[in-house]
Amino acid sequence: MNASSGAGFEIHSEARGSHWVAWAIRPGDSAPYQSVIVVGASREEAESRAREWAARTAAVQAGSAGSS
């Protein structure tokens, strides 16, 4: 498992058969945020997709925090 940072999330990944999966977790949590995992042909692709998802999720949350 690998951990890197992305938009306030930690990005983790692991090989699963012939592909890689990656997911974002909030620091201190142990499960994928919103149970989302992304798939890539390589570790780099899977982690890149997870970072993009985390950035979009953080942006949506930041936008909804100000609209209450």
Phi, psi and omega per residue, in radians:
M1 nan 2.490 -3.091
N2 -2.120 2.532 3.086
A3 -2.240 2.243 3.030
S4 -2.447 2.988 -3.034
S5 -1.711 2.571 3.061
G6 -2.813 1.924 3.046
A7 0.913 0.773 3.132
G8 1.435 0.061 3.098
F9 -1.953 2.792 2.925
E10 -1.736 2.355 3.136
I11 -1.790 2.211 3.119
H12 -2.084 2.659 3.127
S13 -2.626 2.783 3.038
E14 -2.788 2.705 3.097
A15 -1.315 2.419 3.060
R16 -2.364 1.719 -3.095
G17 1.163 -2.220 -3.083
S18 -1.611 0.129 3.139
H19 -2.341 3.120 3.100
W20 -2.068 2.571 2.999
V21 -2.106 2.628 3.110
A22 -2.459 2.715 3.137
W23 -2.655 2.800 -3.136
A24 -1.891 2.407 3.018
I25 -2.255 2.642 3.018
R26 -1.314 2.480 3.104
P27 -0.922 2.294 -3.130
G28 1.644 -0.303 3.086
D29 -1.571 2.908 3.140
S30 -2.123 -0.173 -3.091
A31 -1.902 2.682 3.074
P32 -0.976 2.327 3.130
Y33 -1.081 2.245 -3.102
Q34 0.973 0.412 3.105
S35 1.013 0.488 -3.104
V36 -1.680 2.271 2.951
I37 -2.203 2.618 3.113
V38 -2.112 2.675 -3.056
V39 -1.994 2.512 3.057
G40 -2.530 2.762 3.110
A41 -1.231 -0.463 3.130
S42 -2.309 2.908 3.088
R43 -1.059 -0.754 -3.118
E44 -1.048 -0.766 -3.134
E45 -1.132 -0.808 -3.130
A46 -1.089 -0.788 -3.140
E47 -1.160 -0.658 3.102
S48 -1.082 -0.781 3.111
R49 -1.115 -0.686 3.118
A50 -1.154 -0.701 3.089
R51 -1.107 -0.723 3.103
E52 -1.094 -0.766 3.118
W53 -1.083 -0.770 3.141
A54 -1.091 -0.709 3.133
A55 -1.137 -0.761 3.098
R56 -1.104 -0.737 3.139
T57 -1.104 -0.781 3.119
A58 -1.094 -0.690 3.140
A59 -1.145 -0.729 3.114
V60 -1.120 -0.762 3.131
Q61 -1.116 -0.683 3.121
A62 -1.152 -0.672 3.105
G63 -1.197 -0.682 -3.127
S64 -1.339 -0.399 3.121
A65 -1.177 -0.578 -3.128
G66 -1.503 -0.171 -3.065
S67 -1.747 0.192 -3.122
S68 -1.346 nan nan
